[in-house]
Amino acid sequence: ETLLMLVCCGWTSKTLELLEEEAVLRVVNCWGTTVEHRLYTQLGAASIHVFCGKLCYAVSSDFAKVDEDGIGGIVPGCGCNRELVQEIVDDLNARQDGCGKAAQRRQQAFLHDVLNRLKVQALVMLDHFNIQYPPDATTVARLFGQSPPEFRPALEVIMKQQHRVEFSH
């Protein structure tokens, strides 16, 4: 079947371009050209697929999977250059890992900003609705019974310095 497709349709060419935030896969064959853009955070881990009696190598990822029959993936050149395939796999996995961590840092900064705004809004709401904070002993006993939490003054809670935690591998 593959030989028939090769004879009737010609060769298929796959080009993988690794940009700053996304990978672009261009597939050209007799039916036309398809271009797929994928953010690195959307790619699964890339791996090496070995075929032809351990003589040829392909890149397998969610972008271009090697199926159960060993067909697919991205085969650079004639497929005999294991070092090149390993370099592509390592680069894809590093970019995916790096973008995931960058996205995590952006999300963490966003949540930090939201939390700071909520702290200020809480003070404004307490004042607007004339709510006493911390509550008096009677209210605390009614709400929490025998094991009340520790209450700190509102300004101490709001003005507390935030600690940033950086994650590294």
LOZA-47894 format. One record per atom (N, C-alpha, C, O): residue number from 0; atom name; x, y, z. Coordinates in pm, whole numbers, plus 32768, in hexadecimal, padded with zeros to 4 digits. Layout:
<sites>
SITE   resi   name   east   north     up
SITE    NUM     CA      X       Y      Z
...
</sites>
This chain:
<sites>
SITE   resi   name   east   north     up
SITE      0      N   8053    7F89   8000
SITE      0     CA   8000    8000   8000
SITE      0      C   8058    807E   8000
SITE      0      O   803D    80DC   7FB5
SITE      1      N   80C0    807F   8054
SITE      1     CA   811A    80F2   8059
SITE      1      C   8163    8103   7FD4
SITE      1      O   8173    8173   7FA4
SITE      2      N   818E    8094   7F97
SITE      2     CA   81D2    809A   7F16
SITE      2      C   8174    80CF   7EAB
SITE      2      O   819C    811E   7E56
SITE      3      N   80F5    80A4   7EAE
SITE      3     CA   8092    80D3   7E4F
SITE      3      C   807F    816A   7E5D
SITE      3      O   8077    81B1   7DF9
SITE      4      N   8076    819A   7ED9
SITE      4     CA   8068    822A   7EF0
SITE      4      C   80E3    8274   7EBC
SITE      4      O   80D5    82DF   7E81
SITE      5      N   815A    823C   7ED1
SITE      5     CA   81D5    827C   7EA4
SITE      5      C   81D9    8285   7E0C
SITE      5      O   8201    82EC   7DD5
SITE      6      N   81B0    821A   7DC8
SITE      6     CA   81B2    8217   7D36
SITE      6      C   8147    8274   7CFD
SITE      6      O   8162    82C0   7CA0
SITE      7      N   80CE    826F   7D35
SITE      7     CA   805F    82BD   7D00
SITE      7      C   8064    8350   7D29
SITE      7      O   8038    83A8   7CDE
SITE      8      N   809A    836A   7D9C
SITE      8     CA   808C    83EF   7DD3
SITE      8      C   8111    8438   7DE1
SITE      8      O   8112    84B3   7DE0
SITE      9      N   817D    83F3   7DEE
SITE      9     CA   81FD    8436   7E01
SITE      9      C   8226    8438   7E93
SITE      9      O   81E6    83F9   7EE8
SITE     10      N   828E    847F   7EAE
SITE     10     CA   82CA    8483   7F32
SITE     10      C   8284    84E9   7F8A
SITE     10      O   8254    8550   7F5A
SITE     11      N   827D    84CD   800D
SITE     11     CA   8247    852C   806D
SITE     11      C   82BC    8570   80B3
SITE     11      O   831B    852F   80DE
SITE     12      N   82B1    85F3   80BE
SITE     12     CA   831A    8640   8100
SITE     12      C   82E0    8681   817D
SITE     12      O   8275    86BE   8179
SITE     13      N   8327    8672   81ED
SITE     13     CA   82FE    86B1   826B
SITE     13      C   836C    8710   8297
SITE     13      O   83E1    86EC   829B
SITE     14      N   8344    878A   82B9
SITE     14     CA   83A3    87EE   82EA
SITE     14      C   8375    881C   8373
SITE     14      O   8303    8848   8384
SITE     15      N   83CD    8813   83D4
SITE     15     CA   83AF    883E   845C
SITE     15      C   83FE    88BC   8478
SITE     15      O   8479    88BD   846E
SITE     16      N   83B8    8926   849B
SITE     16     CA   83F8    89A5   84BB
SITE     16      C   83DD    89C3   854F
SITE     16      O   836A    89C6   857A
SITE     17      N   8448    89D8   859B
SITE     17     CA   843B    89F3   862A
SITE     17      C   8449    8A89   8641
SITE     17      O   84B8    8ABE   863D
SITE     18      N   83DA    8ACB   865A
SITE     18     CA   83D9    8B5B   8673
SITE     18      C   83E3    8B74   8709
SITE     18      O   83F1    8B17   8758
SITE     19      N   83DA    8BF3   8730
SITE     19     CA   83ED    8C15   87BE
SITE     19      C   8385    8BD5   8818
SITE     19      O   83A6    8B9C   8880
SITE     20      N   8304    8BDE   87F1
SITE     20     CA   8299    8BAB   8848
SITE     20      C   824A    8B38   880C
SITE     20      O   81F3    8B00   884F
SITE     21      N   8267    8B15   878F
SITE     21     CA   8219    8AAA   8750
SITE     21      C   826F    8A5E   86EB
SITE     21      O   82D6    8A8D   86BB
SITE     22      N   823F    89E7   86CE
SITE     22     CA   827C    8994   8665
SITE     22      C   821C    8995   85EF
SITE     22      O   81A2    8994   8600
SITE     23      N   8254    8997   8577
SITE     23     CA   8203    8997   84FD
SITE     23      C   822C    891E   84AA
SITE     23      O   82A1    890D   8488
SITE     24      N   81CA    88C9   848A
SITE     24     CA   81E2    8854   8437
SITE     24      C   819E    8869   83B1
SITE     24      O   8125    887D   83A9
SITE     25      N   81EE    8865   8346
SITE     25     CA   81BB    8875   82BE
SITE     25      C   81CB    87EE   8277
SITE     25      O   823A    87B9   826F
SITE     26      N   815E    87B9   8244
SITE     26     CA   815F    873A   81FC
SITE     26      C   8135    8755   816B
SITE     26      O   80CA    878C   8151
SITE     27      N   818D    872E   810E
SITE     27     CA   8172    8743   8080
SITE     27      C   816F    86BA   803C
SITE     27      O   81CB    866A   804B
SITE     28      N   8103    86A0   7FF1
SITE     28     CA   80F9    8626   7F9F
SITE     28      C   80A3    8645   7F25
SITE     28      O   8081    86B9   7F0D
SITE     29      N   8080    85E0   7EDA
SITE     29     CA   8035    85F8   7E5E
SITE     29      C   7FA9    862E   7E76
SITE     29      O   7F6C    8667   7E1B
SITE     30      N   7F75    861E   7EEE
SITE     30     CA   7EF0    8651   7F0D
SITE     30      C   7EF2    86E3   7F38
SITE     30      O   7E89    8721   7F44
SITE     31      N   7F67    8719   7F4F
SITE     31     CA   7F70    87A5   7F76
SITE     31      C   7FCE    87B9   7FEB
SITE     31      O   8023    8764   8009
SITE     32      N   7FBD    8829   802C
SITE     32     CA   8012    884F   809D
SITE     32      C   7FBB    8867   8117
SITE     32      O   7F54    88AA   810E
SITE     33      N   7FE3    882F   8188
SITE     33     CA   7FA0    884D   8206
SITE     33      C   8006    888C   8263
SITE     33      O   807B    8864   8267
SITE     34      N   7FDA    88EE   82AC
SITE     34     CA   8030    8932   830D
SITE     34      C   7FE9    892F   8394
SITE     34      O   7F76    8959   83A1
SITE     35      N   802F    88FC   83F8
SITE     35     CA   7FF6    88F2   847E
SITE     35      C   8050    893D   84DF
SITE     35      O   80C9    8925   84E5
SITE     36      N   8014    8999   852A
SITE     36     CA   805B    89E4   8592
SITE     36      C   8033    89A9   8619
SITE     36      O   7FBE    898E   8632
SITE     37      N   8094    8995   866F
SITE     37     CA   8077    895E   86F4
SITE     37      C   80D0    89A2   875A
SITE     37      O   814A    89A4   874A
SITE     38      N   8093    89D9   87C3
SITE     38     CA   80E1    8A11   8832
SITE     38      C   812D    89A1   8876
SITE     38      O   80FD    8930   887D
SITE     39      N   81A4    89BF   88A8
SITE     39     CA   81F4    8957   88EA
SITE     39      C   81AB    891D   8963
SITE     39      O   81BA    88A7   8983
SITE     40      N   815B    8972   89A7
SITE     40     CA   8111    8940   8A1B
SITE     40      C   80A7    88DA   89F4
SITE     40      O   8076    8891   8A4A
SITE     41      N   8082    88D4   8974
SITE     41     CA   801D    8876   8945
SITE     41      C   805A    87F3   8912
SITE     41      O   8012    8795   88F2
SITE     42      N   80DE    87EE   890A
SITE     42     CA   8120    8776   88D7
SITE     42      C   813B    8714   8949
SITE     42      O   8162    873D   89B7
SITE     43      N   8127    8697   892F
SITE     43     CA   8152    8631   898F
SITE     43      C   81E8    861C   8980
SITE     43      O   8227    8659   892A
SITE     44      N   821F    85C9   89D2
SITE     44     CA   82AF    85AF   89CD
SITE     44      C   82D4    856F   8948
SITE     44      O   828D    8517   8915
SITE     45      N   8343    859B   8910
SITE     45     CA   8376    8561   8894
SITE     45      C   83D2    84EC   88B7
SITE     45      O   8411    84EA   8921
SITE     46      N   83D9    848B   885C
SITE     46     CA   842F    8417   8873
SITE     46      C   8467    83E7   87EE
SITE     46      O   843A    8410   8782
SITE     47      N   84CA    838F   87F7
SITE     47     CA   8507    8354   8780
SITE     47      C   84C2    82D0   8761
SITE     47      O   84AE    827C   87BA
SITE     48      N   849E    82BF   86E3
SITE     48     CA   8466    823F   86B5
SITE     48      C   84D0    81FF   865B
SITE     48      O   8502    823D   85FE
SITE     49      N   84F1    8181   8679
SITE     49     CA   8556    8139   862D
SITE     49      C   850F    80D6   85D0
SITE     49      O   84B4    8090   85FB
SITE     50      N   853A    80D2   8550
SITE     50     CA   84FD    8074   84F1
SITE     50      C   8566    8043   848E
SITE     50      O   85DA    806A   8496
SITE     51      N   853D    7FEE   8434
SITE     51     CA   8597    7FB0   83CF
SITE     51      C   860D    7F6A   8412
SITE     51      O   8680    7F82   83EF
SITE     52      N   85EF    7F13   8471
SITE     52     CA   8658    7EC6   84B1
SITE     52      C   86BD    7F1C   84FC
SITE     52      O   8735    7F00   84F9
SITE     53      N   868D    7F84   853E
SITE     53     CA   86E1    7FDF   858E
SITE     53      C   8744    802E   8538
SITE     53      O   87AD    8058   8568
SITE     54      N   8722    8042   84B9
SITE     54     CA   8778    8092   8460
SITE     54      C   8741    811E   8449
SITE     54      O   878D    8179   8426
SITE     55      N   86BE    8131   845D
SITE     55     CA   867E    81B1   8440
SITE     55      C   8637    81E6   84BC
SITE     55      O   860F    8199   8514
SITE     56      N   8627    826B   84C1
SITE     56     CA   85F2    82AC   8538
SITE     56      C   858E    8318   850E
SITE     56      O   85A0    835B   84A9
SITE     57      N   8525    8328   855F
SITE     57     CA   84C0    838E   8546
SITE     57      C   849E    83D3   85CA
SITE     57      O   84AD    8399   8636
SITE     58      N   8470    844F   85BF
SITE     58     CA   843E    849A   8633
SITE     58      C   83AA    847B   863E
SITE     58      O   835F    8489   85DD
SITE     59      N   837F    8450   86B3
SITE     59     CA   82F2    8436   86CC
SITE     59      C   82C3    8492   873B
SITE     59      O   8301    849A   87A5
SITE     60      N   8255    84D9   8722
SITE     60     CA   8219    8530   8788
SITE     60      C   8185    853B   8768
SITE     60      O   8155    84FF   8708
SITE     61      N   813C    8587   87B7
SITE     61     CA   80AE    859D   879A
SITE     61      C   809E    85E4   8714
SITE     61      O   8036    85D9   86D3
SITE     62      N   8104    862C   86EC
SITE     62     CA   8102    8677   866F
SITE     62      C   8104    8619   85F6
SITE     62      O   80B8    862C   8597
SITE     63      N   815A    85B6   85FB
SITE     63     CA   8167    8555   858E
SITE     63      C   8186    84CE   85CE
SITE     63      O   81FA    84A7   85DE
SITE     64      N   811C    8487   85F1
SITE     64     CA   812B    8407   8639
SITE     64      C   8153    8396   85DC
SITE     64      O   812C    8393   8567
SITE     65      N   81A1    833B   8612
SITE     65     CA   81BC    82BC   85CF
SITE     65      C   814F    825D   85FE
SITE     65      O   813E    8249   8677
SITE     66      N   8105    8221   85A0
SITE     66     CA   8096    81C9   85C8
SITE     66      C   80C8    813E   85F0
SITE     66      O   8140    8123   85F1
SITE     67      N   8069    80E5   860F
SITE     67     CA   808A    805E   863C
SITE     67      C   80D8    8010   85D4
SITE     67      O   8126    7FB6   85F6
SITE     68      N   80C4    8030   8554
SITE     68     CA   810A    7FEB   84E8
SITE     68      C   8193    8028   84CB
SITE     68      O   81D9    7FFA   8470
SITE     69      N   81B8    808E   8516
SITE     69     CA   823A    80CD   8501
SITE     69      C   823B    8134   8492
SITE     69      O   82A5    815A   8462
SITE     70      N   81C6    8161   8468
SITE     70     CA   81BC    81C2   83FB
SITE     70      C   819E    824B   8436
SITE     70      O   814C    8259   8491
SITE     71      N   81E1    82AF   8400
SITE     71     CA   81C8    8339   842C
SITE     71      C   8243    8376   846B
SITE     71      O   82B3    8349   8455
SITE     72      N   822C    83DD   84B9
SITE     72     CA   8299    8423   84F8
SITE     72      C   82DD    8482   8497
SITE     72      O   82AB    8499   8428
SITE     73      N   834C    84B7   84C0
SITE     73     CA   839C    850F   846B
SITE     73      C   8424    84CE   845B
SITE     73      O   846A    84B3   84BD
SITE     74      N   8449    84B4   83DE
SITE     74     CA   84C8    8471   83C0
SITE     74      C   8523    84D5   8379
SITE     74      O   8510    84EE   8302
SITE     75      N   8585    850F   83C0
SITE     75     CA   85DE    856E   837E
SITE     75      C   863D    8527   831D
SITE     75      O   8674    84BE   833C
SITE     76      N   864E    8564   82A8
SITE     76     CA   86A8    8529   8244
SITE     76      C   8678    84A0   821B
SITE     76      O   8602    848B   8201
SITE     77      N   86D6    8442   8214
SITE     77     CA   86B1    83B9   81F0
SITE     77      C   868E    8367   826B
SITE     77      O   8667    82F2   825E
SITE     78      N   869B    83A0   82E2
SITE     78     CA   8673    835C   835D
SITE     78      C   86E2    8312   83A3
SITE     78      O   86C8    82CD   8406
SITE     79      N   875C    831E   8374
SITE     79     CA   87CB    82D2   83AE
SITE     79      C   881B    8322   8416
SITE     79      O   8879    82EC   8450
SITE     80      N   87F8    839E   842D
SITE     80     CA   8846    83F4   8485
SITE     80      C   8808    83FA   8511
SITE     80      O   87B8    8452   852F
SITE     81      N   882F    839C   8566
SITE     81     CA   87F9    8395   85ED
SITE     81      C   8817    8414   863D
SITE     81      O   87C3    8443   868A
SITE     82      N   8890    844C   8629
SITE     82     CA   88B6    84C4   8675
SITE     82      C   8859    853A   8654
SITE     82      O   8831    8584   86AE
SITE     83      N   8836    854A   85D5
SITE     83     CA   87DC    85B6   85AC
SITE     83      C   8752    85A2   85E8
SITE     83      O   8715    8600   861B
SITE     84      N   871F    8527   85E1
SITE     84     CA   869B    8509   861A
SITE     84      C   869E    8523   86B1
SITE     84      O   8640    855D   86E7
SITE     85      N   8708    84F9   86F5
SITE     85     CA   8714    8510   8786
SITE     85      C   8717    85A6   87A4
SITE     85      O   86DC    85D2   8806
SITE     86      N   875D    85F3   8751
SITE     86     CA   8765    8684   8764
SITE     86      C   86DA    86C4   8756
SITE     86      O   86B6    871C   87A4
SITE     87      N   868C    8698   86F4
SITE     87     CA   8605    86CD   86E0
SITE     87      C   85AC    86A8   8756
SITE     87      O   8561    86FC   8789
SITE     88      N   85B3    862B   8782
SITE     88     CA   8563    85FD   87F5
SITE     88      C   8587    864E   8871
SITE     88      O   852F    867D   88B9
SITE     89      N   8609    865E   888C
SITE     89     CA   8635    86AA   8901
SITE     89      C   8607    873B   88F9
SITE     89      O   85DA    8774   895D
SITE     90      N   8611    8778   8882
SITE     90     CA   85E9    8803   8870
SITE     90      C   8552    8813   8886
SITE     90      O   8527    8870   88CB
SITE     91      N   8502    87BA   884B
SITE     91     CA   8471    87C0   885E
SITE     91      C   844B    87B1   88F2
SITE     91      O   83F9    87FD   8925
SITE     92      N   8487    8750   8935
SITE     92     CA   8467    873B   89C3
SITE     92      C   8494    87B1   8A19
SITE     92      O   844F    87D6   8A77
SITE     93      N   8508    87EB   89FA
SITE     93     CA   8539    885F   8A47
SITE     93      C   84DE    88D8   8A32
SITE     93      O   84BF    8921   8A90
SITE     94      N   84B4    88EE   89B5
SITE     94     CA   845A    895F   8999
SITE     94      C   83D3    894B   89DD
SITE     94      O   839A    89AA   8A12
SITE     95      N   83A1    88D0   89DB
SITE     95     CA   8322    88B5   8A1D
SITE     95      C   832F    88CD   8AB3
SITE     95      O   82D8    890B   8AF0
SITE     96      N   839A    889C   8AEE
SITE     96     CA   83B1    88AE   8B7D
SITE     96      C   83C0    8942   8B9F
SITE     96      O   8385    8970   8C01
SITE     97      N   840D    898B   8B51
SITE     97     CA   8423    8A19   8B6A
SITE     97      C   83A5    8A6C   8B5D
SITE     97      O   838D    8AC3   8BB0
SITE     98      N   8355    8A52   8AF6
SITE     98     CA   82D9    8A9D   8AE4
SITE     98      C   8275    8A7D   8B51
SITE     98      O   822A    8AD5   8B7D
SITE     99      N   8273    8A01   8B7D
SITE     99     CA   8219    89DC   8BEB
SITE     99      C   823D    8A26   8C6A
SITE     99      O   81E4    8A54   8CB2
SITE    100      N   82BC    8A32   8C86
SITE    100     CA   82E7    8A7B   8CFE
SITE    100      C   82CD    8B10   8CF0
SITE    100      O   82A7    8B52   8D51
SITE    101      N   82E2    8B47   8C78
SITE    101     CA   82C5    8BD5   8C62
SITE    101      C   8231    8BF0   8C73
SITE    101      O   820B    8C54   8CAF
SITE    102      N   81DC    8B98   8C3F
SITE    102     CA   814B    8BA8   8C4F
SITE    102      C   8124    8B9E   8CE2
SITE    102      O   80CD    8BE7   8D11
SITE    103      N   8164    8B43   8D29
SITE    103     CA   8148    8B35   8DB7
SITE    103      C   816F    8BB4   8E03
SITE    103      O   8126    8BE0   8E5C
SITE    104      N   81E2    8BF0   8DDF
SITE    104     CA   820B    8C6D   8E21
SITE    104      C   81AB    8CDF   8E01
SITE    104      O   818B    8D2E   8E5A
SITE    105      N   817B    8CE7   8D84
SITE    105     CA   811A    8D4F   8D61
SITE    105      C   8099    8D3C   8DAF
SITE    105      O   805E    8D9D   8DE0
SITE    106      N   806B    8CC0   8DBA
SITE    106     CA   7FF1    8CA4   8E05
SITE    106      C   8003    8CC6   8E98
SITE    106      O   7FA8    8CFD   8ED7
SITE    107      N   8076    8CA7   8ECF
SITE    107     CA   8093    8CC5   8F5B
SITE    107      C   8093    8D5C   8F72
SITE    107      O   805C    8D8B   8FD6
SITE    108      N   80D0    8DA9   8F18
SITE    108     CA   80D1    8E3B   8F24
SITE    108      C   8044    8E73   8F19
SITE    108      O   8020    8ED0   8F63
SITE    109      N   7FF3    8E3C   8EBE
SITE    109     CA   7F68    8E68   8EAF
SITE    109      C   7F19    8E50   8F30
SITE    109      O   7ED1    8EA8   8F5F
SITE    110      N   7F27    8DD7   8F69
SITE    110     CA   7EDF    8DB8   8FE4
SITE    110      C   7F0E    8E0F   9059
SITE    110      O   7EBE    8E37   90AD
SITE    111      N   7F8F    8E2D   905C
SITE    111     CA   7FC6    8E85   90C3
SITE    111      C   7F86    8F0F   90BA
SITE    111      O   7F62    8F4A   9120
SITE    112      N   7F78    8F43   9040
SITE    112     CA   7F3A    8FC5   9029
SITE    112      C   7EA7    8FC4   9053
SITE    112      O   7E79    9021   9094
SITE    113      N   7E5E    8F5A   902D
SITE    113     CA   7DD1    8F4E   9052
SITE    113      C   7DC2    8F4A   90EA
SITE    113      O   7D6A    8F8C   9122
SITE    114      N   7E17    8EFE   912D
SITE    114     CA   7E11    8EF3   91BF
SITE    114      C   7E28    8F7B   9200
SITE    114      O   7DE3    8F9F   925F
SITE    115      N   7E8A    8FC6   91CE
SITE    115     CA   7EA5    904B   9207
SITE    115      C   7E2E    90A8   91F6
SITE    115      O   7E0D    90F5   9250
SITE    116      N   7DEC    90A3   9181
SITE    116     CA   7D76    90F7   916B
SITE    116      C   7D03    90CD   91C7
SITE    116      O   7CBB    9123   91FA
SITE    117      N   7CF2    904A   91DB
SITE    117     CA   7C87    901A   9233
SITE    117      C   7C9D    9046   92C4
SITE    117      O   7C3E    9065   930B
SITE    118      N   7D1B    9048   92ED
SITE    118     CA   7D38    9073   9375
SITE    118      C   7D0D    9104   938A
SITE    118      O   7CD3    9126   93F1
SITE    119      N   7D2A    9158   932A
SITE    119     CA   7D02    91E6   9334
SITE    119      C   7C6A    91F1   932E
SITE    119      O   7C2F    923D   937B
SITE    120      N   7C2A    91A8   92D4
SITE    120     CA   7B98    91AD   92C8
SITE    120      C   7B54    917D   9349
SITE    120      O   7AEB    91AF   936E
SITE    121      N   7B90    911B   938B
SITE    121     CA   7B56    90E9   9408
SITE    121      C   7B52    9157   9471
SITE    121      O   7AEF    9166   94B8
SITE    122      N   7BBD    91A4   947C
SITE    122     CA   7BBF    9214   94DB
SITE    122      C   7B53    927A   94BA
SITE    122      O   7B0E    92AB   9514
SITE    123      N   7B44    929B   943C
SITE    123     CA   7ADF    92FC   9412
SITE    123      C   7A53    92C8   9432
SITE    123      O   79FF    9315   9461
SITE    124      N   7A3B    9247   941A
SITE    124     CA   79B7    920D   9438
SITE    124      C   799A    920A   94CE
SITE    124      O   792A    9226   94F9
SITE    125      N   79FF    91E9   951D
SITE    125     CA   79EB    91EA   95AF
SITE    125      C   79C2    9275   95DD
SITE    125      O   7968    9282   9630
SITE    126      N   7A03    92DB   95A9
SITE    126     CA   79E3    9364   95CE
SITE    126      C   7958    938C   9599
SITE    126      O   7909    93C7   95E3
SITE    127      N   793B    936C   951C
SITE    127     CA   78BD    9392   94DE
SITE    127      C   7844    9355   9526
SITE    127      O   77E0    9399   953D
SITE    128      N   784E    92D6   954A
SITE    128     CA   77DF    9292   958D
SITE    128      C   77E6    929C   9625
SITE    128      O   7797    925F   966D
SITE    129      N   7847    92EA   9655
SITE    129     CA   7857    9302   96E4
SITE    129      C   7863    927E   9732
SITE    129      O   781F    9268   9796
SITE    130      N   78BC    9228   9702
SITE    130     CA   78D4    91A6   9740
SITE    130      C   7951    91B1   9796
SITE    130      O   79B9    91E0   9769
SITE    131      N   7944    9184   9811
SITE    131     CA   79B6    9189   986D
SITE    131      C   7A14    9114   9851
SITE    131      O   79EA    90A0   984B
SITE    132      N   7A94    9135   9840
SITE    132     CA   7AFA    90CD   9830
SITE    132      C   7B72    90F3   9882
SITE    132      O   7B9E    9166   9879
SITE    133      N   7BA8    909B   98D1
SITE    133     CA   7B73    9016   98ED
SITE    133      C   7AF0    901E   993B
SITE    133      O   7AD6    9081   9980
SITE    134      N   7A9D    8FB8   992F
SITE    134     CA   7A1B    8FBA   9974
SITE    134      C   7A2D    8FB6   9A0C
SITE    134      O   7A94    8F8B   9A3F
SITE    135      N   79C5    8FE4   9A52
SITE    135     CA   79CD    8FE2   9AE6
SITE    135      C   79C4    8F53   9B19
SITE    135      O   79A0    8EF8   9ACE
SITE    136      N   79E4    8F3F   9B97
SITE    136     CA   79ED    8EBA   9BD4
SITE    136      C   7968    8E6E   9BCD
SITE    136      O   7967    8DF4   9BBA
SITE    137      N   78F7    8EB5   9BDC
SITE    137     CA   7874    8E74   9BD6
SITE    137      C   785B    8E39   9B4B
SITE    137      O   782C    8DC8   9B3E
SITE    138      N   787A    8E86   9AE4
SITE    138     CA   7866    8E57   9A5A
SITE    138      C   78C2    8DE0   9A3C
SITE    138      O   7899    8D80   99FC
SITE    139      N   793F    8DE9   9A6A
SITE    139     CA   799E    8D7C   9A55
SITE    139      C   796D    8CFC   9A97
SITE    139      O   7971    8C91   9A5B
SITE    140      N   793D    8D06   9B13
SITE    140     CA   790C    8C91   9B5C
SITE    140      C   7891    8C56   9B17
SITE    140      O   7883    8BDC   9B0E
SITE    141      N   7838    8CAC   9AE6
SITE    141     CA   77BF    8C7D   9AA2
SITE    141      C   77E1    8C35   9A20
SITE    141      O   77A2    8BD0   99FE
SITE    142      N   7844    8C69   99D5
SITE    142     CA   7866    8C2F   9953
SITE    142      C   78C1    8BB5   995D
SITE    142      O   78B2    8B55   9911
SITE    143      N   7921    8BB7   99BB
SITE    143     CA   7988    8B50   99BE
SITE    143      C   7986    8AF7   9A39
SITE    143      O   79D1    8A95   9A3F
SITE    144      N   7933    8B14   9A9A
SITE    144     CA   792A    8ABF   9B11
SITE    144      C   79A9    8AC1   9B64
SITE    144      O   79E2    8B2B   9B7E
SITE    145      N   79D6    8A4A   9B8B
SITE    145     CA   7A47    8A3B   9BE7
SITE    145      C   7AD0    8A49   9BA5
SITE    145      O   7B34    8A5B   9BEB
SITE    146      N   7AD8    8A40   9B20
SITE    146     CA   7B5C    8A48   9AE0
SITE    146      C   7B60    8AB6   9A75
SITE    146      O   7B60    8A98   99FD
SITE    147      N   7B62    8B33   9A9F
SITE    147     CA   7B64    8BA1   9A3F
SITE    147      C   7BEF    8BB0   99FF
SITE    147      O   7C54    8B90   9A3D
SITE    148      N   7BF2    8BE2   9984
SITE    148     CA   7C74    8BFD   9946
SITE    148      C   7CB2    8C7C   9981
SITE    148      O   7C6F    8CCA   99C5
SITE    149      N   7D31    8C8E   9966
SITE    149     CA   7D76    8D07   9993
SITE    149      C   7D58    8D75   992E
SITE    149      O   7D68    8D63   98B6
SITE    150      N   7D2E    8DE8   9961
SITE    150     CA   7D13    8E5A   990A
SITE    150      C   7D82    8EC0   991C
SITE    150      O   7DA6    8EE3   998C
SITE    151      N   7DB6    8EF0   98AD
SITE    151     CA   7E19    8F5C   98B0
SITE    151      C   7DD4    8FDA   987F
SITE    151      O   7D70    8FD2   9837
SITE    152      N   7E06    904E   98A4
SITE    152     CA   7DCA    90CA   9872
SITE    152      C   7DCA    90CC   97DA
SITE    152      O   7E27    909B   979A
SITE    153      N   7D62    9106   97A0
SITE    153     CA   7D50    9107   970F
SITE    153      C   7DC7    9146   96C7
SITE    153      O   7DF5    9111   9662
SITE    154      N   7DF8    91B5   96F9
SITE    154     CA   7E69    91F6   96B5
SITE    154      C   7EE6    919F   96B7
SITE    154      O   7F36    91A2   9659
SITE    155      N   7EF8    9152   9722
SITE    155     CA   7F6B    90F7   9727
SITE    155      C   7F5F    908B   96BB
SITE    155      O   7FC2    9065   967C
SITE    156      N   7EE6    905A   96A7
SITE    156     CA   7ECF    8FF4   9640
SITE    156      C   7EE3    9030   95B5
SITE    156      O   7F25    8FF5   9560
SITE    157      N   7EAA    90A6   959F
SITE    157     CA   7EB0    90E6   951C
SITE    157      C   7F3D    9112   94F9
SITE    157      O   7F68    9102   9487
SITE    158      N   7F85    9148   9556
SITE    158     CA   8009    9181   953A
SITE    158      C   807B    911C   9546
SITE    158      O   80EF    913F   9530
SITE    159      N   805B    90A0   9567
SITE    159     CA   80C4    903C   9576
SITE    159      C   8113    902D   94F4
SITE    159      O   80D9    9027   9488
SITE    160      N   8195    9027   9500
SITE    160     CA   81EB    9017   948B
SITE    160      C   81D2    8F8F   944B
SITE    160      O   81C6    8F29   9490
SITE    161      N   81CB    8F8E   93C9
SITE    161     CA   81BA    8F11   9380
SITE    161      C   8242    8ED3   9366
SITE    161      O   82A3    8F19   934A
SITE    162      N   8249    8E52   936E
SITE    162     CA   82C3    8E09   9350
SITE    162      C   82B2    8DC3   92CB
SITE    162      O   824E    8D7D   92B5
SITE    163      N   8311    8DD5   9275
SITE    163     CA   830D    8D92   91F4
SITE    163      C   8360    8D14   91FB
SITE    163      O   83CF    8D15   9230
SITE    164      N   832C    8CA9   91C5
SITE    164     CA   8375    8C2C   91BF
SITE    164      C   8393    8C0E   912D
SITE    164      O   8338    8C07   90DB
SITE    165      N   8411    8BFE   910E
SITE    165     CA   843A    8BDB   9086
SITE    165      C   8459    8B45   9083
SITE    165      O   849B    8B10   90DC
SITE    166      N   8428    8B04   901B
SITE    166     CA   843E    8A75   900A
SITE    166      C   84AA    8A60   8FA1
SITE    166      O   84A9    8AA3   8F39
SITE    167      N   8502    8A07   8FB9
SITE    167     CA   8567    89E5   8F54
SITE    167      C   8574    894E   8F50
SITE    167      O   854B    8908   8FAD
SITE    168      N   85AE    891E   8EE3
SITE    168     CA   85BE    888C   8ED7
SITE    168      C   864D    8864   8EE6
SITE    168      O   866D    87EE   8EDF
</sites>
